[in-house]
């Protein structure tokens, strides 16, 4: 049996890593099946199911802590990118423009991303907790599906609205948001089995859970 420290580190560590990877890859806009969306859409959808795994194994307070930790890490990462980009380059290093283009922070998109993550993931926490008390363990896939069905659309609407509102027609905003929701939903279906990777047996007690 894996030790509690390993389980906690693995669950929370992977969650934070997924959030960071999602925010970095969000800079690339891709087109899949005629739908335009950030490349981060696919991996970010997994974070909701992974958050449910943390909730199931460690409890609601640990899930909340993981969400806030990921948000703080994302802010720190964005600020460090700005710092690195503005450092003077070595004379022989000629990739400054490429670095700035890939890691350059667009304040509005960065803020929209972090805000959407915080609101949707915290909402997912509360919905999942409510479903845990009403759906038996043998149907725990329904807990994940139910919570994601609410939090994923909220995430896409907040992100698209704050990141691109006023820069494109409303019809285009709706199209981008719907595209994200559809693809995140597909990734959710694929990632559903992950919830069975951890037992429903709290290994750590946190006050209030």
C-alpha positions in Angstrom: 0.0 0.0 0.0 1.3 3.4 -0.9 2.1 5.7 2.0 -0.2 8.7 2.7 2.6 11.2 1.9 3.1 9.7 -1.5 -0.6 9.7 -2.3 -1.1 13.3 -1.3 2.0 14.5 -3.2 1.0 12.6 -6.3 -2.6 13.7 -6.4 -2.0 17.4 -5.6 1.3 17.6 -7.5 -0.1 16.2 -10.7 -3.2 18.5 -10.4 -1.0 21.6 -10.1 1.2 20.4 -13.0 -1.9 19.9 -15.2 -3.1 23.4 -14.5 0.4 24.9 -15.3 0.7 22.9 -18.5 -2.8 24.0 -19.5 -2.0 27.6 -19.0 1.2 27.4 -21.0 -0.4 25.6 -23.9 -3.3 27.9 -24.0 -1.2 30.3 -26.1 -1.7 28.1 -29.2 -5.1 28.2 -30.9 -5.9 25.1 -32.8 -8.6 24.0 -35.2 -10.1 20.5 -34.7 -13.0 19.3 -36.8 -13.7 22.9 -37.9 -13.8 24.2 -34.3 -11.3 26.8 -33.1 -10.1 26.4 -29.5 -7.0 26.8 -27.3 -4.8 23.7 -27.3 -5.1 23.7 -23.5 -8.7 22.6 -23.8 -7.9 18.9 -23.9 -5.6 18.7 -20.8 -7.6 21.3 -18.8 -10.7 19.1 -19.0 -8.7 16.3 -17.2 -8.1 18.6 -14.2 -11.8 18.5 -13.3 -11.8 14.7 -13.0 -8.4 14.8 -11.3 -9.8 17.3 -8.8 -12.6 14.8 -8.1 -10.0 12.2 -7.4 -8.4 14.5 -4.8 -11.8 15.1 -3.3 -12.6 11.4 -3.1 -9.3 10.3 -1.6 -8.4 13.3 0.6 -11.6 15.3 1.1 -13.1 18.6 0.2 -10.7 20.8 2.1 -7.7 19.2 0.3 -9.4 19.8 -3.0 -10.0 23.5 -2.2 -6.3 23.8 -1.1 -5.1 22.2 -4.4 -7.2 24.7 -6.4 -5.9 27.7 -4.6 -2.3 26.3 -4.8 -2.6 25.9 -8.6 -4.0 29.4 -8.9 -1.1 30.9 -6.9 1.4 28.8 -8.9 -0.1 30.1 -12.2 0.2 33.7 -11.0 3.8 33.1 -10.0 4.6 31.4 -13.3 3.1 34.3 -15.3 5.1 36.8 -13.3 8.3 34.9 -13.7 7.8 34.6 -17.5 7.6 38.4 -17.6 10.8 38.7 -15.5 12.7 36.3 -17.7 11.5 37.9 -21.0 12.7 41.3 -19.8 16.2 40.1 -18.6 18.9 41.2 -21.0 19.9 38.3 -23.4 23.4 37.0 -23.9 25.0 38.4 -27.0 25.2 34.9 -28.7 21.6 34.0 -27.8 19.2 34.9 -30.7 15.8 33.4 -29.6 14.4 36.4 -27.7 11.6 37.0 -30.1 10.6 33.4 -30.1 10.7 33.2 -26.3 8.6 36.4 -25.9 6.1 35.1 -28.5 5.5 31.8 -26.7 5.8 32.8 -23.1 4.8 36.4 -23.3 1.9 37.1 -20.9 -1.3 38.6 -22.3 -2.7 40.1 -19.1 -6.3 39.9 -20.1 -6.1 36.2 -21.1 -4.0 35.3 -18.1 -6.4 36.9 -15.7 -9.4 35.3 -17.5 -7.8 31.9 -17.4 -7.0 32.0 -13.7 -10.4 33.5 -12.8 -12.2 30.8 -14.9 -10.2 28.1 -13.2 -10.8 29.3 -9.7 -14.6 29.8 -10.1 -15.2 26.6 -12.1 -13.0 24.3 -10.0 -14.4 25.6 -6.7 -17.9 25.1 -8.1 -17.0 21.6 -9.2 -15.9 21.0 -5.6 -19.2 21.9 -4.1 -21.3 20.1 -6.7 -19.2 16.9 -6.4 -19.5 17.1 -2.6 -23.3 17.4 -2.9 -23.4 14.5 -5.3 -21.3 12.3 -3.1 -23.9 12.5 -0.4 -26.7 11.4 -2.8 -25.1 9.0 -5.3 -23.8 5.6 -4.1 -20.2 4.5 -4.6 -21.1 2.0 -7.3 -22.3 4.9 -9.4 -19.4 7.2 -8.7 -18.9 7.9 -12.4 -22.2 9.8 -12.2 -20.7 12.1 -9.5 -17.8 13.1 -11.9 -20.1 13.4 -14.9 -22.6 15.5 -12.9 -20.1 17.9 -11.4 -18.2 18.3 -14.7 -21.5 18.9 -16.6 -21.9 22.1 -14.5 -18.4 23.3 -14.0 -17.1 22.8 -17.6 -19.6 25.2 -19.2 -19.0 27.7 -16.4 -15.3 27.6 -17.1 -15.6 28.1 -20.8 -18.2 30.9 -20.5 -16.1 32.9 -18.0 -12.8 32.4 -19.9 -14.2 33.2 -23.4 -16.2 36.2 -22.0 -13.4 37.8 -20.1 -10.6 36.9 -22.6 -12.3 37.8 -25.8 -15.4 39.8 -25.0 -15.5 42.9 -27.1 -12.9 41.7 -29.6 -15.2 39.6 -31.8 -18.9 39.3 -32.6 -21.2 37.6 -30.0 -21.8 34.8 -32.5 -18.1 34.1 -32.6 -17.8 34.1 -28.8 -20.7 31.6 -28.6 -19.1 29.4 -31.2 -15.7 29.4 -29.4 -17.4 28.7 -26.0 -19.5 25.9 -27.4 -16.5 24.3 -29.1 -14.6 24.3 -25.8 -17.5 22.8 -23.9 -18.0 20.0 -26.5 -14.4 19.0 -26.6 -14.0 19.2 -22.8 -17.0 17.0 -22.5 -15.5 14.4 -24.7 -12.3 14.5 -22.7 -14.4 14.1 -19.5 -15.9 10.9 -20.9 -12.5 9.5 -21.7 -11.1 10.4 -18.3 -14.1 9.1 -16.2 -12.3 5.8 -15.4 -9.6 7.8 -13.4 -12.0 8.2 -10.5 -11.8 4.5 -9.9 -8.0 4.7 -9.5 -8.3 5.9 -5.9 -10.2 4.2 -3.1 -13.1 6.1 -1.4 -11.3 5.9 2.0 -10.0 9.2 3.4 -6.3 8.9 4.5 -6.1 12.3 6.0 -8.5 14.2 8.3 -8.9 17.9 7.9 -11.2 20.0 10.1 -14.6 20.7 8.6 -14.7 17.7 6.2 
